[in-house]
Amino acid sequence: MKMVSNFKKQAGFNLIEVLLAFLILSIGLLGVAGLQTTAVKASHTAMLKTIAISKIQEIADRIRSNTSAELKEYDLPLGSVGLDKNCDDRGSPAAVECSPADLAKNDLFVWENSMINGALPVVGTDASIVVDETVDPPVAVITINWIERGEDMTYSTYIQQLSPVAP
C-alpha cells in the first residue's frame, strides 16, 4: 500500500512576522502618544496666552475709561501692587468718592488680583506697566510675565494716552 502525502505549503504567519508587525505597531503608537503630549502642551500655552491677552485688554480698558487720570498714574513696576481704594462699588450708598488717581490705584489692585485668581500660573506670574512720557502722546507698555513648565513666557502690548477731543 502506497501512502500518499498530500502536504500543502502552510499559508499563514510565523512567529517572526507577528513579532515584527507588533514592533512596528508599537513604534507607531509611541509616536502618536508623543504627538498627543505635544498637542496638549501647545494647547495649554495657547490658553495662557489668550488669558494674558484678555488681562491686558482688561487693564487697557480700565485705563481708557478713567479719562480724568493721567497715564503716569498707571505706572506699575514689576513686583509692586496697586492699592484697594474701594472704588468698585460705584452707585451704591457705601461707595467712596474716588479721585482719578485713587481710581487708577484701585484699577491696578483689582487687575492684579484678577490675574492671581485667574488661570495664569500663581508662581512666577508678574505684570508691569511702564509709562514713557518722553513721547507725545505718552505711551504705556503693559507686560505680563509667567513661568510655564520651566519656560519664561511674556506677552506685552502698548497703548497711547489720547488727548480729549475738543468740541
Secondary structure as GFF3:
##gff-version 3
##sequence-region A 1 167
A	DSSP	alpha_helix	15	65	.	.	.	ID=ss1
A	DSSP	three_ten_helix	71	74	.	.	.	ID=ss2
A	DSSP	alpha_helix	100	117	.	.	.	ID=ss3
A	DSSP	beta_strand	126	132	.	.	.	ID=ss4
A	DSSP	beta_strand	139	148	.	.	.	ID=ss5
A	DSSP	beta_strand	151	160	.	.	.	ID=ss6
###
